């Protein structure tokens, strides 16, 4: 989210990956195994909430990859 296009959103919203109490630093984009696993191109933004959990879901789905992106999970508390 370093692109200037996101600046207006970043002024009023927070990225759950960065502010959750319980979080991981896994990459989201996997390119079906063809790229490094540290690429983050999907973001969950919140406003007027407290981020409690952020996780990249990399469980066993009986397939090597269910998508070229891993699912994300966030749990937040509304203020």
N, C-alpha and C positions, 0 to 999 in steps of 0.2 A: 504494500500500500504506500509505496514511496512516490508514486506518480502524482504530480500536482493536481490531476483531475479529482483525486480523493480528498483534497484539502478541506472543502466545505463540509463534508461528512465527518471528517476527523475532528473538526472543531466542536461538534455537538454529540458525537457518538464515540463509544470505546470498542476496541476490538477484543472480543472475549478471549482469544488466544493469549493476549498480553496481560489481561487483568484478572483472570480467574484464579481463585486460590488453589485449585487443584487442576493442573494443566499439563500438557505434554508439548514437546517441540518437534513432533514428527511432521514430515512433509505431507501434503495433501495429494499432490499430483504424482502418479506412479507411472504413467505412460505405458501401462501393461508390462511393467518391468524393464522398459527400455531406457529409463532415465534414472538419475540419482534419486534417492527417496527423501530428499530434504527440500523439495520445491513446494513453496506455499503460494497458491494462486487463488484460493477460495477463502473468504473471510465472513465471519458472523459478527455483525455490529449491533450494539445495544445502546439504549438510551433510557434513563430513569430506571435502571436495573443494576443489581449487583451480580456480577458473574461469579458463580460458585465452582462450576466444573466446565472444562473444555477438554475434549478427547477426540483424537483421530481414531476411528474404528478400523482396526486392522485384523479383526478376528477371522476365524476359519469359516468361510461361507460355502465350503465344499467346491470351490472353484479357485484357481490361482488369483484371479482378479474379477471382481463383479463390475468394475468400471475402470476407466483410466484415472479416476479420482477416488480416494478413500472417502467414506462418509465421515461427517463430523457430528459431534454431539455436544450440546451446551446445556447447562442447567443454570438458570438465573432466577433471582428473587426480585420481584417488582417492588419498587420503593413506594 
